[in-house]
Amino acid sequence: MTNITTSNGITRIYLITNCYGDPNKVYIGKTKNFTRENNHKKKFGYNIMFTYIDEVESLYYKDWEILESFWIEYFRFLGFELQNI
């Protein structure tokens, strides 16, 4: 029997620091295809730091959304200026 609630992919949560050259400005995102870094360099500047901070073995929203939300709230709690808005 096949479990239809799982996926054969990985979703990674990532952190971008130094947005617009400001170390206090960060962005938290998710990717399924692992090619997002160059897109963000165009938006936030070429001196950003791009780091994977978490992952889940699923492509489904219900599985990765809680991780992304956790990290957004965690960095907000730490006092960083999130660029996710």
Buried (B, 14 or more C-beta within 10 A) or exposed (E): EEEEEEBEEBBBBBBBBBBEEEEEBBBBBBBBEEEBEEEBBEEBBEEBEBEEEBBBEBBEEEBBEEBBEEBBEEBBEEEBEBBEE
